[in-house]
Amino acid sequence: MRDFIFKRIAAIIIPFICIYGFYVILHGASAAGGSFAGGIILGLAAIVFSTIYGLKKGKKKFPEKVLFCIESYGTLFYGIIGMIGIINGAPFLANKLAGIDLGIPGTLTSGGLIGLLGLGVGIRVANTLLILFFTMEGADS
Amino acid sequence: MKIKNILVLLIVLLTTFGILLAVAELPPYGMDDNPIHNQVSERYINESLDDTGTLNMVTGIVFDYRAYDTMFETIVLFTATLAVVVTLKPFKKEEVDE
């Protein structure tokens, strides 16, 4: 899969796939989609990159240490965001009760904490997909 | 061996009979007075825009009403990855030998 045509087409398409993935994640509060679907799109962009440009280049771009770090501490990020509710005197992971401005429905920043949580979960899903791909691809070599 | 097979068949048939009995008790699909149409879904439909500020009701439920559920769903992702990595990833010692 180290063909010239493949590489050039991938170089054109992959940035747009990434933009689309972030678009789906960030618009989870106002449109169809959401962080799980957007995370899958992001992870697939990385998988396409490391399939076409070779596993070595892919592992150089996404180092395994960073991947495992995100995988291990991702839930901690979620918990820290949930602590905002406790600091403001409301239950854990509270959104409206904690007095956070929910914004105008339909805009990018609507939903208070939902955007942050969605971004975290989306990156987490992409990360999981990438770790599974690297592990399974490197298992038989 | 044959008696065992007959026993297994009996157990499977009995289980199927029990499940079918339970299915026969289910209310008809799509009726107005089904137990699933309770105050929970009504509340979600009527007030999720005020409560969460999202137009997408699914996102509102997943990240606001059921944020705990989503938090532990990420732990499920972590556990699945852990199982795959432990099973398939070669040990460090073998990597040094290569």
gemmi code that builds the backbone of each chain (N, CA, C; Angstrom):
import gemmi

chains = {
    "A": [
        ("MET", (0.830, -1.214, 0.000), (0.000, 0.000, 0.000), (0.860, 1.258, 0.000)),
        ("ARG", (2.094, 1.183, -0.522), (2.943, 2.384, -0.518), (2.919, 3.038, -1.895)),
        ("ASP", (1.785, 2.969, -2.578), (1.694, 3.477, -3.935), (1.662, 5.000, -3.926)),
        ("PHE", (2.173, 5.582, -5.021), (2.212, 7.050, -5.128), (0.810, 7.649, -5.112)),
        ("ILE", (-0.114, 7.022, -5.881), (-1.474, 7.569, -5.988), (-2.172, 7.538, -4.638)),
        ("PHE", (-2.021, 6.401, -3.950), (-2.612, 6.273, -2.619), (-2.153, 7.395, -1.703)),
        ("LYS", (-0.827, 7.616, -1.703), (-0.272, 8.597, -0.772), (-0.787, 9.992, -1.062)),
        ("ARG", (-0.823, 10.354, -2.365), (-1.254, 11.717, -2.690), (-2.738, 11.903, -2.362)),
        ("ILE", (-3.572, 10.881, -2.684), (-5.002, 11.023, -2.393), (-5.218, 11.100, -0.883)),
        ("ALA", (-4.480, 10.279, -0.134), (-4.625, 10.312, 1.321), (-4.214, 11.666, 1.866)),
        ("ALA", (-3.134, 12.241, 1.311), (-2.680, 13.540, 1.796), (-3.731, 14.610, 1.570)),
        ("ILE", (-4.525, 14.461, 0.499), (-5.579, 15.458, 0.263), (-6.772, 15.201, 1.174)),
        ("ILE", (-7.126, 13.918, 1.358), (-8.408, 13.612, 2.001), (-8.324, 13.665, 3.528)),
        ("ILE", (-7.186, 13.221, 4.110), (-7.145, 13.041, 5.564), (-7.425, 14.338, 6.345)),
        ("PRO", (-6.903, 15.517, 5.943), (-7.271, 16.732, 6.698), (-8.770, 16.979, 6.735)),
        ("PHE", (-9.445, 16.691, 5.596), (-10.889, 16.917, 5.580), (-11.611, 15.922, 6.484)),
        ("ILE", (-11.109, 14.687, 6.549), (-11.726, 13.711, 7.455), (-11.594, 14.183, 8.907)),
        ("CYS", (-10.394, 14.715, 9.230), (-10.185, 15.193, 10.606), (-11.112, 16.364, 10.923)),
        ("ILE", (-11.229, 17.298, 9.974), (-12.107, 18.448, 10.206), (-13.542, 17.973, 10.398)),
        ("TYR", (-13.950, 17.000, 9.582), (-15.312, 16.489, 9.698), (-15.528, 15.803, 11.041)),
        ("GLY", (-14.510, 15.065, 11.506), (-14.638, 14.406, 12.807), (-14.810, 15.414, 13.925)),
        ("PHE", (-13.980, 16.466, 13.924), (-14.121, 17.480, 14.975), (-15.444, 18.221, 14.846)),
        ("TYR", (-15.899, 18.409, 13.600), (-17.202, 19.063, 13.395), (-18.315, 18.255, 14.041)),
        ("VAL", (-18.278, 16.925, 13.811), (-19.333, 16.069, 14.370), (-19.274, 16.085, 15.889)),
        ("ILE", (-18.044, 16.056, 16.445), (-17.922, 16.056, 17.916), (-18.437, 17.374, 18.488)),
        ("LEU", (-17.995, 18.503, 17.919), (-18.328, 19.793, 18.519), (-19.791, 20.157, 18.330)),
        ("HIS", (-20.427, 19.628, 17.279), (-21.840, 19.918, 17.075), (-22.731, 18.849, 17.675)),
        ("GLY", (-22.183, 18.040, 18.591), (-23.011, 16.997, 19.190), (-24.203, 17.543, 19.934)),
        ("ALA", (-24.087, 18.775, 20.473), (-25.181, 19.324, 21.260), (-26.289, 19.896, 20.408)),
        ("SER", (-25.989, 20.252, 19.164), (-26.992, 20.962, 18.391), (-27.435, 20.231, 17.135)),
        ("ALA", (-26.735, 19.184, 16.724), (-27.119, 18.488, 15.500), (-26.980, 16.997, 15.718)),
        ("ALA", (-27.351, 16.249, 14.726), (-27.220, 14.801, 14.821), (-25.754, 14.417, 14.873)),
        ("GLY", (-25.477, 13.256, 15.411), (-24.090, 12.825, 15.551), (-23.736, 12.707, 17.015)),
        ("GLY", (-22.597, 13.216, 17.398), (-22.194, 13.145, 18.786), (-20.775, 12.672, 18.917)),
        ("SER", (-20.336, 12.549, 20.155), (-18.916, 12.316, 20.375), (-18.498, 10.904, 19.994)),
        ("PHE", (-19.380, 9.914, 20.151), (-18.976, 8.553, 19.808), (-18.770, 8.414, 18.301)),
        ("ALA", (-19.729, 8.935, 17.525), (-19.588, 8.865, 16.069), (-18.402, 9.694, 15.586)),
        ("GLY", (-18.239, 10.905, 16.147), (-17.124, 11.744, 15.734), (-15.779, 11.145, 16.095)),
        ("GLY", (-15.728, 10.502, 17.259), (-14.483, 9.851, 17.660), (-14.109, 8.721, 16.730)),
        ("ILE", (-15.128, 7.972, 16.268), (-14.855, 6.902, 15.310), (-14.276, 7.483, 14.026)),
        ("ILE", (-14.832, 8.628, 13.574), (-14.325, 9.239, 12.333), (-12.872, 9.668, 12.512)),
        ("LEU", (-12.568, 10.299, 13.659), (-11.184, 10.725, 13.910), (-10.236, 9.531, 13.936)),
        ("GLY", (-10.661, 8.468, 14.648), (-9.806, 7.287, 14.731), (-9.578, 6.659, 13.367)),
        ("LEU", (-10.630, 6.673, 12.530), (-10.477, 6.100, 11.190), (-9.504, 6.914, 10.352)),
        ("ALA", (-9.496, 8.247, 10.538), (-8.525, 9.060, 9.803), (-7.105, 8.633, 10.159)),
        ("ALA", (-6.855, 8.427, 11.457), (-5.516, 8.003, 11.875), (-5.198, 6.611, 11.348)),
        ("ILE", (-6.206, 5.729, 11.315), (-5.965, 4.370, 10.822), (-5.650, 4.393, 9.326)),
        ("VAL", (-6.370, 5.246, 8.567), (-6.086, 5.381, 7.132), (-4.658, 5.868, 6.927)),
        ("PHE", (-4.256, 6.841, 7.751), (-2.878, 7.354, 7.637), (-1.866, 6.239, 7.860)),
        ("SER", (-2.036, 5.468, 8.947), (-0.993, 4.478, 9.244), (-1.111, 3.235, 8.369)),
        ("THR", (-2.253, 3.053, 7.698), (-2.317, 1.960, 6.729), (-1.562, 2.311, 5.458)),
        ("ILE", (-1.748, 3.540, 4.984), (-1.192, 3.914, 3.689), (0.281, 4.298, 3.807)),
        ("TYR", (0.644, 5.045, 4.856), (2.026, 5.492, 4.993), (2.897, 4.504, 5.756)),
        ("GLY", (2.336, 3.398, 6.194), (3.150, 2.407, 6.895), (3.000, 2.530, 8.400)),
        ("LEU", (3.116, 1.384, 9.065), (2.891, 1.342, 10.513), (3.951, 2.125, 11.268)),
        ("LYS", (5.174, 2.137, 10.727), (6.272, 2.809, 11.421), (6.028, 4.305, 11.516)),
        ("LYS", (5.594, 4.891, 10.362), (5.315, 6.327, 10.352), (4.122, 6.644, 11.240)),
        ("GLY", (3.123, 5.745, 11.210), (1.956, 5.966, 12.054), (2.312, 5.961, 13.525)),
        ("LYS", (3.189, 5.010, 13.917), (3.564, 4.942, 15.333), (4.440, 6.122, 15.726)),
        ("LYS", (5.157, 6.696, 14.725), (5.967, 7.871, 15.025), (5.070, 9.086, 15.254)),
        ("LYS", (3.993, 9.160, 14.453), (3.083, 10.305, 14.585), (2.231, 10.192, 15.838)),
        ("PHE", (1.810, 8.968, 16.171), (1.015, 8.762, 17.387), (1.798, 7.833, 18.308)),
        ("PRO", (2.683, 8.373, 19.135), (3.532, 7.501, 19.967), (2.697, 6.696, 20.951)),
        ("GLU", (3.130, 5.468, 21.181), (2.328, 4.571, 22.019), (2.243, 5.077, 23.448)),
        ("LYS", (3.308, 5.752, 23.911), (3.266, 6.257, 25.288), (2.139, 7.259, 25.456)),
        ("VAL", (2.021, 8.163, 24.472), (0.963, 9.176, 24.547), (-0.402, 8.511, 24.498)),
        ("LEU", (-0.541, 7.523, 23.598), (-1.834, 6.844, 23.460), (-2.238, 6.177, 24.769)),
        ("PHE", (-1.284, 5.453, 25.383), (-1.637, 4.753, 26.623), (-1.876, 5.739, 27.754)),
        ("CYS", (-1.185, 6.893, 27.696), (-1.411, 7.917, 28.721), (-2.838, 8.444, 28.620)),
        ("ILE", (-3.281, 8.773, 27.391), (-4.646, 9.272, 27.221), (-5.648, 8.201, 27.641)),
        ("GLU", (-5.331, 6.946, 27.277), (-6.244, 5.861, 27.602), (-6.392, 5.699, 29.118)),
        ("SER", (-5.283, 5.887, 29.829), (-5.324, 5.652, 31.274), (-5.948, 6.811, 32.027)),
        ("TYR", (-5.652, 8.057, 31.598), (-6.105, 9.205, 32.371), (-7.335, 9.873, 31.784)),
        ("GLY", (-7.928, 9.293, 30.732), (-9.100, 9.915, 30.113), (-10.270, 10.029, 31.053)),
        ("THR", (-10.519, 8.966, 31.810), (-11.653, 8.994, 32.729), (-11.427, 9.992, 33.855)),
        ("LEU", (-10.141, 10.205, 34.216), (-9.823, 11.194, 35.248), (-10.237, 12.592, 34.790)),
        ("PHE", (-9.995, 12.894, 33.487), (-10.421, 14.184, 32.926), (-11.920, 14.379, 33.088)),
        ("TYR", (-12.659, 13.303, 32.789), (-14.113, 13.329, 32.937), (-14.493, 13.623, 34.384)),
        ("GLY", (-13.790, 12.936, 35.314), (-14.099, 13.128, 36.723), (-13.773, 14.532, 37.199)),
        ("ILE", (-12.668, 15.105, 36.692), (-12.282, 16.456, 37.106), (-13.332, 17.461, 36.641)),
        ("ILE", (-13.826, 17.277, 35.400), (-14.896, 18.167, 34.940), (-16.127, 17.996, 35.811)),
        ("GLY", (-16.399, 16.749, 36.235), (-17.542, 16.528, 37.115), (-17.395, 17.229, 38.446)),
        ("MET", (-16.155, 17.455, 38.878), (-15.912, 18.112, 40.165), (-16.390, 19.557, 40.180)),
        ("ILE", (-16.541, 20.185, 38.976), (-17.037, 21.565, 38.923), (-18.371, 21.673, 39.647)),
        ("GLY", (-19.200, 20.627, 39.481), (-20.486, 20.622, 40.167), (-20.318, 20.652, 41.673)),
        ("ILE", (-19.385, 19.850, 42.207), (-19.202, 19.788, 43.660), (-18.665, 21.114, 44.182)),
        ("ILE", (-17.743, 21.753, 43.416), (-17.179, 23.034, 43.852), (-18.274, 24.087, 43.971)),
        ("ASN", (-19.234, 24.039, 43.035), (-20.298, 25.027, 43.065), (-21.444, 24.641, 43.985)),
        ("GLY", (-21.288, 23.571, 44.764), (-22.318, 23.221, 45.728), (-23.483, 22.469, 45.147)),
        ("ALA", (-23.235, 21.682, 44.108), (-24.300, 20.889, 43.482), (-23.788, 19.451, 43.402)),
        ("PRO", (-24.634, 18.497, 43.002), (-24.153, 17.118, 42.873), (-23.031, 16.963, 41.847)),
        ("PHE", (-22.339, 15.821, 41.925), (-21.285, 15.473, 40.984), (-21.835, 15.450, 39.566)),
        ("LEU", (-21.097, 16.038, 38.621), (-21.454, 16.090, 37.202), (-22.721, 16.900, 36.939)),
        ("ALA", (-23.091, 17.792, 37.874), (-24.273, 18.615, 37.630), (-23.967, 19.654, 36.571)),
        ("ASN", (-24.960, 19.998, 35.802), (-24.755, 20.951, 34.715), (-25.547, 22.239, 34.953)),
        ("LYS", (-26.878, 22.135, 34.916), (-27.691, 23.332, 35.134), (-27.757, 23.675, 36.612)),
        ("LEU", (-27.768, 22.629, 37.452), (-27.865, 22.849, 38.898), (-26.646, 23.585, 39.428)),
        ("ALA", (-25.486, 23.393, 38.756), (-24.268, 24.029, 39.229), (-24.169, 25.481, 38.813)),
        ("GLY", (-25.194, 25.996, 38.154), (-25.201, 27.407, 37.799), (-24.371, 27.738, 36.578)),
        ("ILE", (-24.151, 26.753, 35.697), (-23.369, 27.007, 34.491), (-24.284, 27.557, 33.408)),
        ("ASP", (-23.808, 28.579, 32.704), (-24.613, 29.199, 31.654), (-24.790, 28.220, 30.504)),
        ("LEU", (-26.044, 27.928, 30.164), (-26.296, 26.927, 29.129), (-26.229, 27.502, 27.728)),
        ("GLY", (-26.216, 28.818, 27.584), (-26.102, 29.418, 26.261), (-27.388, 29.309, 25.459)),
        ("ILE", (-27.316, 29.796, 24.228), (-28.484, 29.760, 23.352), (-28.530, 28.394, 22.678)),
        ("PRO", (-29.649, 27.672, 22.742), (-29.717, 26.354, 22.078), (-29.494, 26.477, 20.582)),
        ("GLY", (-28.664, 25.600, 20.046), (-28.392, 25.611, 18.619), (-27.052, 26.208, 18.264)),
        ("THR", (-26.444, 26.948, 19.206), (-25.113, 27.480, 18.922), (-24.041, 26.486, 19.385)),
        ("LEU", (-22.790, 26.796, 19.047), (-21.711, 25.848, 19.309), (-21.464, 25.658, 20.796)),
        ("THR", (-21.639, 26.740, 21.583), (-21.296, 26.662, 23.006), (-22.490, 26.322, 23.875)),
        ("SER", (-23.590, 25.866, 23.280), (-24.765, 25.569, 24.093), (-24.532, 24.287, 24.876)),
        ("GLY", (-25.236, 24.170, 25.996), (-25.182, 22.932, 26.755), (-24.209, 22.933, 27.901)),
        ("GLY", (-23.513, 24.036, 28.154), (-22.633, 24.094, 29.321), (-21.490, 23.110, 29.222)),
        ("LEU", (-21.459, 22.159, 30.157), (-20.350, 21.200, 30.216), (-20.422, 20.142, 29.134)),
        ("ILE", (-21.550, 20.051, 28.427), (-21.737, 18.946, 27.492), (-20.675, 18.972, 26.394)),
        ("GLY", (-20.307, 20.194, 25.942), (-19.292, 20.283, 24.899), (-17.950, 19.731, 25.347)),
        ("LEU", (-17.545, 20.105, 26.586), (-16.256, 19.624, 27.110), (-16.270, 18.117, 27.271)),
        ("LEU", (-17.335, 17.606, 27.888), (-17.415, 16.162, 28.098), (-17.415, 15.424, 26.769)),
        ("GLY", (-18.143, 15.986, 25.784), (-18.209, 15.348, 24.478), (-16.857, 15.323, 23.798)),
        ("LEU", (-16.102, 16.421, 23.916), (-14.759, 16.459, 23.313), (-13.868, 15.398, 23.949)),
        ("GLY", (-13.943, 15.287, 25.286), (-13.129, 14.284, 25.964), (-13.472, 12.877, 25.516)),
        ("VAL", (-14.778, 12.575, 25.475), (-15.183, 11.216, 25.096), (-14.815, 10.931, 23.647)),
        ("GLY", (-14.932, 11.958, 22.767), (-14.597, 11.742, 21.363), (-13.131, 11.397, 21.182)),
        ("ILE", (-12.250, 12.170, 21.841), (-10.813, 11.877, 21.733), (-10.514, 10.509, 22.327)),
        ("ARG", (-11.219, 10.175, 23.385), (-11.024, 8.879, 24.036), (-11.393, 7.726, 23.090)),
        ("VAL", (-12.521, 7.875, 22.376), (-12.951, 6.816, 21.461), (-11.943, 6.655, 20.320)),
        ("ALA", (-11.478, 7.798, 19.756), (-10.486, 7.737, 18.681), (-9.218, 7.041, 19.156)),
        ("ASN", (-8.831, 7.375, 20.389), (-7.631, 6.791, 20.996), (-7.762, 5.280, 21.155)),
        ("THR", (-8.933, 4.849, 21.651), (-9.171, 3.412, 21.835), (-9.081, 2.666, 20.512)),
        ("LEU", (-9.713, 3.250, 19.474), (-9.690, 2.617, 18.156), (-8.258, 2.468, 17.651)),
        ("LEU", (-7.453, 3.512, 17.869), (-6.074, 3.505, 17.380), (-5.237, 2.476, 18.126)),
        ("ILE", (-5.436, 2.390, 19.451), (-4.677, 1.398, 20.230), (-5.025, -0.005, 19.777)),
        ("LEU", (-6.325, -0.270, 19.562), (-6.731, -1.603, 19.103), (-6.090, -1.917, 17.760)),
        ("PHE", (-6.080, -0.922, 16.853), (-5.493, -1.141, 15.527), (-4.011, -1.445, 15.630)),
        ("PHE", (-3.267, -0.635, 16.385), (-1.824, -0.842, 16.505), (-1.518, -2.192, 17.142)),
        ("THR", (-2.291, -2.543, 18.181), (-2.032, -3.800, 18.874), (-2.279, -4.990, 17.960)),
        ("MET", (-3.405, -4.968, 17.236), (-3.736, -6.111, 16.386), (-2.832, -6.173, 15.174)),
        ("GLU", (-2.426, -5.003, 14.661), (-1.562, -4.995, 13.483), (-0.169, -5.493, 13.830)),
        ("GLY", (0.305, -5.151, 15.044), (1.656, -5.547, 15.408), (1.733, -6.923, 16.033)),
        ("ALA", (0.576, -7.594, 16.196), (0.584, -8.855, 16.940), (1.207, -9.988, 16.140)),
        ("ASP", (0.961, -10.026, 14.820), (1.393, -11.177, 14.040), (2.794, -10.999, 13.488)),
        ("SER", (3.381, -9.831, 13.647), (4.729, -9.631, 13.093), (5.775, -10.161, 14.071)),
    ],
    "B": [
        ("MET", (-23.344, -40.772, 27.359), (-23.264, -39.673, 26.391), (-24.638, -39.348, 25.812)),
        ("LYS", (-25.393, -40.394, 25.501), (-26.699, -40.128, 24.886), (-27.684, -39.545, 25.894)),
        ("ILE", (-27.621, -40.044, 27.122), (-28.511, -39.527, 28.158), (-28.217, -38.045, 28.398)),
        ("LYS", (-26.924, -37.713, 28.319), (-26.526, -36.327, 28.517), (-27.129, -35.439, 27.425)),
        ("ASN", (-27.078, -35.942, 26.170), (-27.635, -35.159, 25.070), (-29.120, -34.914, 25.271)),
        ("ILE", (-29.825, -35.971, 25.684), (-31.278, -35.836, 25.893), (-31.557, -34.833, 27.004)),
        ("LEU", (-30.716, -34.861, 28.049), (-30.872, -33.916, 29.156), (-30.676, -32.484, 28.679)),
        ("VAL", (-29.643, -32.295, 27.851), (-29.377, -30.950, 27.325), (-30.548, -30.467, 26.492)),
        ("LEU", (-31.074, -31.361, 25.640), (-32.222, -30.977, 24.814), (-33.399, -30.582, 25.683)),
        ("LEU", (-33.631, -31.342, 26.771), (-34.737, -31.046, 27.674), (-34.571, -29.664, 28.303)),
        ("ILE", (-33.334, -29.375, 28.751), (-33.084, -28.075, 29.395), (-33.305, -26.941, 28.411)),
        ("VAL", (-32.817, -27.138, 27.162), (-32.986, -26.084, 26.152), (-34.459, -25.850, 25.868)),
        ("LEU", (-35.228, -26.949, 25.728), (-36.660, -26.795, 25.444), (-37.377, -26.105, 26.598)),
        ("LEU", (-37.016, -26.475, 27.831), (-37.648, -25.850, 28.995), (-37.340, -24.354, 29.040)),
        ("THR", (-36.066, -23.983, 28.770), (-35.691, -22.566, 28.779), (-36.451, -21.802, 27.706)),
        ("THR", (-36.540, -22.408, 26.499), (-37.276, -21.757, 25.419), (-38.731, -21.551, 25.806)),
        ("PHE", (-39.318, -22.561, 26.437), (-40.718, -22.463, 26.870), (-40.885, -21.317, 27.866)),
        ("GLY", (-39.927, -21.218, 28.805), (-40.014, -20.146, 29.792), (-39.904, -18.778, 29.154)),
        ("ILE", (-38.964, -18.628, 28.221), (-38.788, -17.321, 27.565), (-40.033, -16.965, 26.768)),
        ("LEU", (-40.605, -17.986, 26.077), (-41.810, -17.711, 25.282), (-42.974, -17.316, 26.185)),
        ("LEU", (-43.070, -17.939, 27.372), (-44.113, -17.534, 28.321), (-43.954, -16.073, 28.700)),
        ("ALA", (-42.693, -15.665, 28.946), (-42.448, -14.271, 29.319), (-42.787, -13.337, 28.168)),
        ("VAL", (-42.466, -13.755, 26.922), (-42.756, -12.894, 25.759), (-44.260, -12.748, 25.579)),
        ("ALA", (-45.009, -13.822, 25.863), (-46.451, -13.753, 25.686), (-47.094, -12.763, 26.643)),
        ("GLU", (-46.401, -12.478, 27.759), (-46.951, -11.540, 28.743), (-46.731, -10.086, 28.339)),
        ("LEU", (-45.851, -9.835, 27.322), (-45.511, -8.460, 26.962), (-46.731, -7.735, 26.411)),
        ("PRO", (-46.835, -6.433, 26.683), (-47.941, -5.657, 26.106), (-47.757, -5.509, 24.603)),
        ("PRO", (-48.839, -5.294, 23.861), (-48.722, -5.138, 22.398), (-47.866, -3.943, 22.021)),
        ("TYR", (-47.182, -4.049, 20.896), (-46.204, -3.045, 20.481), (-46.887, -1.758, 20.053)),
        ("GLY", (-46.375, -0.638, 20.558), (-46.828, 0.657, 20.088), (-48.137, 1.138, 20.665)),
        ("MET", (-48.664, 0.464, 21.723), (-49.928, 0.929, 22.286), (-49.691, 2.149, 23.180)),
        ("ASP", (-50.754, 2.898, 23.396), (-50.615, 4.173, 24.106), (-50.349, 3.974, 25.596)),
        ("ASP", (-50.948, 2.928, 26.196), (-50.866, 2.774, 27.652), (-49.811, 1.755, 28.068)),
        ("ASN", (-48.772, 1.583, 27.248), (-47.693, 0.677, 27.624), (-46.925, 1.228, 28.828)),
        ("PRO", (-46.316, 0.321, 29.613), (-45.591, 0.807, 30.792), (-44.396, 1.691, 30.467)),
        ("ILE", (-43.845, 1.583, 29.222), (-42.672, 2.420, 28.953), (-43.043, 3.882, 28.764)),
        ("HIS", (-44.310, 4.175, 28.511), (-44.695, 5.584, 28.346), (-45.042, 6.161, 29.709)),
        ("ASN", (-44.013, 6.328, 30.522), (-44.261, 6.846, 31.871), (-43.744, 8.271, 31.978)),
        ("GLN", (-43.608, 8.755, 33.196), (-43.240, 10.165, 33.365), (-41.800, 10.443, 32.962)),
        ("VAL", (-40.951, 9.404, 32.886), (-39.543, 9.647, 32.550), (-39.409, 10.149, 31.119)),
        ("SER", (-40.004, 9.386, 30.169), (-39.886, 9.812, 28.776), (-40.621, 11.122, 28.546)),
        ("GLU", (-41.727, 11.310, 29.263), (-42.467, 12.568, 29.130), (-41.596, 13.751, 29.558)),
        ("ARG", (-40.906, 13.553, 30.672), (-40.037, 14.620, 31.188), (-38.908, 14.918, 30.194)),
        ("TYR", (-38.296, 13.846, 29.647), (-37.223, 14.059, 28.682), (-37.715, 14.861, 27.484)),
        ("ILE", (-38.891, 14.460, 26.959), (-39.367, 15.112, 25.742), (-39.757, 16.567, 26.012)),
        ("ASN", (-40.399, 16.806, 27.163), (-40.923, 18.147, 27.389), (-39.875, 19.128, 27.896)),
        ("GLU", (-38.946, 18.664, 28.725), (-38.113, 19.628, 29.441), (-36.623, 19.488, 29.186)),
        ("SER", (-36.225, 18.633, 28.240), (-34.779, 18.471, 28.051), (-34.151, 19.732, 27.478)),
        ("LEU", (-34.899, 20.520, 26.726), (-34.329, 21.757, 26.173), (-34.055, 22.760, 27.290)),
        ("ASP", (-34.993, 22.850, 28.257), (-34.764, 23.773, 29.375), (-33.670, 23.260, 30.303)),
        ("ASP", (-33.643, 21.953, 30.517), (-32.712, 21.407, 31.509), (-31.282, 21.376, 31.009)),
        ("THR", (-31.076, 21.037, 29.728), (-29.723, 20.828, 29.248), (-29.283, 21.854, 28.206)),
        ("GLY", (-30.202, 22.554, 27.583), (-29.830, 23.552, 26.593), (-29.338, 22.974, 25.287)),
        ("THR", (-29.686, 21.709, 24.998), (-29.244, 21.103, 23.744), (-30.458, 20.807, 22.870)),
        ("LEU", (-30.262, 21.014, 21.571), (-31.334, 20.652, 20.635), (-31.367, 19.150, 20.410)),
        ("ASN", (-30.199, 18.509, 20.494), (-30.112, 17.064, 20.278), (-30.434, 16.356, 21.591)),
        ("MET", (-31.627, 15.756, 21.630), (-32.095, 15.191, 22.895), (-31.214, 14.034, 23.359)),
        ("VAL", (-30.662, 13.276, 22.391), (-29.825, 12.131, 22.757), (-28.578, 12.595, 23.509)),
        ("THR", (-27.938, 13.665, 22.992), (-26.765, 14.195, 23.676), (-27.133, 14.705, 25.065)),
        ("GLY", (-28.283, 15.349, 25.159), (-28.720, 15.840, 26.461), (-28.878, 14.720, 27.466)),
        ("ILE", (-29.443, 13.589, 27.027), (-29.640, 12.466, 27.950), (-28.299, 11.826, 28.290)),
        ("VAL", (-27.449, 11.619, 27.261), (-26.213, 10.872, 27.485), (-25.243, 11.654, 28.355)),
        ("PHE", (-25.123, 12.975, 28.126), (-24.104, 13.742, 28.836), (-24.644, 14.560, 29.999)),
        ("ASP", (-25.965, 14.616, 30.176), (-26.460, 15.404, 31.302), (-27.280, 14.559, 32.276)),
        ("TYR", (-28.382, 14.006, 31.802), (-29.201, 13.199, 32.709), (-28.449, 11.940, 33.140)),
        ("ARG", (-27.735, 11.337, 32.210), (-27.058, 10.077, 32.520), (-25.556, 10.218, 32.365)),
        ("ALA", (-25.006, 11.274, 32.933), (-23.568, 11.515, 32.808), (-22.754, 10.442, 33.527)),
        ("TYR", (-23.299, 9.931, 34.647), (-22.614, 8.840, 35.354), (-22.442, 7.638, 34.432)),
        ("ASP", (-23.517, 7.319, 33.725), (-23.494, 6.166, 32.812), (-22.391, 6.316, 31.779)),
        ("THR", (-22.273, 7.530, 31.206), (-21.253, 7.765, 30.181), (-19.858, 7.706, 30.778)),
        ("MET", (-19.726, 8.175, 32.035), (-18.419, 8.115, 32.687), (-17.941, 6.675, 32.803)),
        ("PHE", (-18.830, 5.789, 33.226), (-18.392, 4.407, 33.387), (-18.374, 3.666, 32.065)),
        ("GLU", (-19.007, 4.254, 31.053), (-18.849, 3.691, 29.715), (-17.418, 3.871, 29.217)),
        ("THR", (-16.797, 5.001, 29.581), (-15.387, 5.169, 29.210), (-14.517, 4.156, 29.939)),
        ("ILE", (-14.929, 3.762, 31.160), (-14.167, 2.713, 31.848), (-14.361, 1.372, 31.147)),
        ("VAL", (-15.545, 1.161, 30.575), (-15.760, -0.061, 29.788), (-14.818, -0.087, 28.586)),
        ("LEU", (-14.683, 1.089, 27.916), (-13.736, 1.194, 26.794), (-12.329, 0.849, 27.264)),
        ("PHE", (-11.948, 1.398, 28.423), (-10.609, 1.142, 28.964), (-10.410, -0.345, 29.240)),
        ("THR", (-11.431, -0.983, 29.819), (-11.309, -2.401, 30.148), (-11.173, -3.249, 28.891)),
        ("ALA", (-11.958, -2.909, 27.858), (-11.881, -3.670, 26.607), (-10.490, -3.540, 25.992)),
        ("THR", (-9.971, -2.288, 25.981), (-8.629, -2.081, 25.437), (-7.590, -2.844, 26.235)),
        ("LEU", (-7.749, -2.818, 27.561), (-6.802, -3.522, 28.430), (-6.779, -5.005, 28.103)),
        ("ALA", (-7.969, -5.589, 27.921), (-8.026, -7.022, 27.631), (-7.336, -7.339, 26.311)),
        ("VAL", (-7.618, -6.515, 25.281), (-7.006, -6.775, 23.976), (-5.492, -6.618, 24.045)),
        ("VAL", (-5.021, -5.558, 24.728), (-3.576, -5.309, 24.782), (-2.873, -6.422, 25.555)),
        ("VAL", (-3.475, -6.838, 26.681), (-2.845, -7.897, 27.468), (-2.789, -9.196, 26.678)),
        ("THR", (-3.834, -9.469, 25.885), (-3.867, -10.725, 25.150), (-2.943, -10.714, 23.946)),
        ("LEU", (-2.923, -9.615, 23.192), (-2.272, -9.631, 21.881), (-0.911, -8.962, 21.832)),
        ("LYS", (-0.625, -8.044, 22.743), (0.644, -7.307, 22.634), (1.813, -8.206, 23.029)),
        ("PRO", (2.861, -8.255, 22.199), (4.025, -9.061, 22.560), (4.737, -8.474, 23.769)),
        ("PHE", (5.412, -9.348, 24.533), (6.083, -8.888, 25.750), (7.299, -8.057, 25.402)),
        ("LYS", (7.749, -7.284, 26.358), (8.915, -6.395, 26.165), (10.160, -7.191, 25.811)),
        ("LYS", (10.322, -8.363, 26.448), (11.517, -9.167, 26.260), (11.658, -9.575, 24.784)),
        ("GLU", (10.526, -9.950, 24.175), (10.573, -10.357, 22.770), (10.906, -9.183, 21.870)),
        ("GLU", (10.452, -7.994, 22.250), (10.750, -6.828, 21.435), (12.245, -6.525, 21.447)),
        ("VAL", (12.887, -6.753, 22.576), (14.328, -6.498, 22.659), (15.085, -7.487, 21.764)),
        ("ASP", (14.597, -8.744, 21.716), (15.287, -9.766, 20.941), (15.247, -9.474, 19.447)),
        ("GLU", (14.173, -8.809, 18.994), (14.057, -8.578, 17.557), (15.171, -7.704, 17.089)),
    ],
}
model = gemmi.Model(1)
for chain_id, residues in chains.items():
    chain = gemmi.Chain(chain_id)
    for i, (resn, *xyz) in enumerate(residues, 1):
        res = gemmi.Residue()
        res.name, res.seqid = resn, gemmi.SeqId(i, " ")
        for name, pos in zip(("N", "CA", "C"), xyz):
            atom = gemmi.Atom()
            atom.name, atom.element = name, gemmi.Element(name[0])
            atom.pos, atom.b_iso = gemmi.Position(*pos), 0.0
            res.add_atom(atom)
        chain.add_residue(res)
    model.add_chain(chain)
structure = gemmi.Structure()
structure.add_model(model)
structure.setup_entities()
